[in-house]
Amino acid sequence: MARSLPFYLTDDDPPAKREILRAALSLFAAHGLAATSIRDIAKESRYTNPALYKHFASKEELALYLFERCHGRVWTTCSAALRWGGTLAEKLDGYVGCWLEFLDEEPEVIAFLADSARVLWPLSSASVHRRTMIGLARSIVREAPRFRDASAQAVDATAASIQGTITELGRMIQVGATRGPARRWRPELVALFGRLLA
């Protein structure tokens, strides 16, 4: 049985591009953008610098391509989890579960997104800017009865508490400061956020 491609690759990608993207994501997640060179990516992918430049004009273009594809997938999946839920509790559970699943199944993707957002977010497209994770967290908060008439500041602070807690828990698991898998934290997080929204 053929192994399916990671979501950030397509069937149309030539083999060299696939390997370059795999290598780049792995290196960006492990070492960060600044510490990863074109030479590192070429060596890891087993393709030459010219092969890399055939597909991407620069390391920044390659990183931005990966950032937009990865962000789009995470946002789309988490947004769908919110649509599947009916009640606020179901939406909260679906959203948290979706994030934790990404942390377990795609740890490199989540590490790359978290660590490179400060640099790549300003460079990303308008469509990416319209689809934010904090926007999804805000939509959950706004459904809570106590926040329906709340100030934008209160909604933002609460959404940041939810998103920040999930993100930091992922970081703690990735560096070994707390035990994984991430999905084992779902009941505690859902209960915590439920109290925050009650």
N, C-alpha and C positions, 0 to 999 in steps of 0.2 A: 504494500500500500504506500503510495507516494505521500511524503510529508507535506502538509500544507504550508504555504508561505506565511511568514509573519505579516501582519496586516499592513505594515508600512511598505511592503513590496507588492508589485503587481505581476501578473503573468506576462505582461508585455515588457517588463524590464529585462534587458540583456543580462547574461550571467555576471559580467564584470560589474555592472551597476548594482546588482543584488548584493554581491560580496562587499562592495565598497560601502553600501548603506548599512549592511550588517556590522561590518567592522567599525564604521564611524559611530553608530549608535552605542555599541559596546564600549568603545574608548571614551566617548563623550560622557557616558553614564559613570564610568569608573574613574576618570581623571579630570573631567570638566573640559569645557571648550578651550580655554586658554592654554591648558597643558597638553592638548592634543594637536599634533602637527599633521600636515598633509603627508609627510614622510611616514609618520606613525600609522596613518590610515592605509597608505599604500602597502606598507610592510605587513600589517595585520590582514589585509584583504588578499595579499599575494598578487596584487596588480601594481603596475607602475604608476608613477605620478602622471604621465601623459594619459593613461587610461582613465584616471580619475578626472583629469581636466577635460576629457572628451564628454563627460556627463555633467560636470559642474564646473563653473568658472572659478570657484574659490572654495575654501573651507567654509566660509560664512554662508555661501549659497547652499552648500550641502547641508550645513547645520540647520538653516532656515527651512529647507525642504523637509527634513526630518521633523523639525519642531511643528510645522503646520500639519503634517500628516498625523503625527502622534496626538497632538492637541485635538485635532478634528475627531479622531476616533474615540478618545476618552470622553470628549464633550457629547458626541452623538450617542454613545452608549449610556452615559449617565442621564442624559436628557430623556432617552427612551425609558429608562427605569422610572423616572418621575411620571411619565405619561401612563405607564402600566398600573400605577397605584391609584386607588380611588380616594381613600381617606388620607388625611395628613400623616397618620402613623404608617400607613402602607407606603406612601411616597418617601418618607424619611427612611424607612427600613430598606426600600429598594435602592435609594441613592447611596446610603452607607454601604450596603452589600455590594453594589456595583464598584465603588471605590476600592473596597477591601479586596475584591476579586482582581482588580487591576494590580493592586500592590502585590498580590501573590503570584499572579500569572504573568505579569509584564513588569517586573521590578526595574529593569533597565529603562523602560519607557518612562515610568514615573520618576525615577531618579534624574533622567535627562531633562524632562520637563521642568521639574522643580529647580534644578541647579542652573538651567540655562535661560529661564524666563526673563530674568532681569536684563540680559543682553539681547535676546531674540524677540521678546514681545514687542518692543518698539518698532522692530523691523518687519513684523508680520503684517499680513494683509488685513484690510477692513473687515472681511468676512470672519476672520479669526477674532478680531476685536469685538465683534457683535456676539460671539459665543464664548462667554467666560464661565469658568467654574464658579466664581463668586456670584455670578448672575443666577446660576441654578440654585445655589444655596440661598440666595435672596428670595427666590420664588417659593422655596419651602417655608422660610420664615414668614413671608407675607400671608401664607395660608393659615397660620396660627391665629386664632381669634384675638389673642392679646396684642398682636402686632398689626392687625388690620388698619388701625388708626394711628400707629406709632410713627414717630419721625423717621426720616430717611437715615439719620444717624443711628438710631436704635436698631433699625433693620440691618444696616451695614455692619454694626458691631457684632450683632448676633450671628449674621451670616459668616463673618470673619472668624468667629469663635468656632463654628461648626467646621468650616473648611480648613482652618488652621490646625484644629485638633486632629483631623483625619490626616492631613499632610505631615504633621510632626510625628504622629504615631508611626506612619510609614517610614519616616527617617530613622526613628528609634529602632524599628525592626531591622532596617537595612544595615545599621551599624552595630547591631547586636546589643543595644542598650535595653531592649525588652524582647520578650519571646514572641515568635510568630507561630504559626502563620497568621497573617493579618485577619483572616476571616474569623478566627476565634474571638476577636474583640467585638464582633458585631452586636451581640446582646447588650454589652456594657455601653457601647457608644450610642446605640439607639435609645437606651434608657436615659443616658445622660442628656442627649439632645432633646428627648421628649420632655424631660423636666425643665430644660432651658426654654422650651416653647410653650409650656403649660401656663 
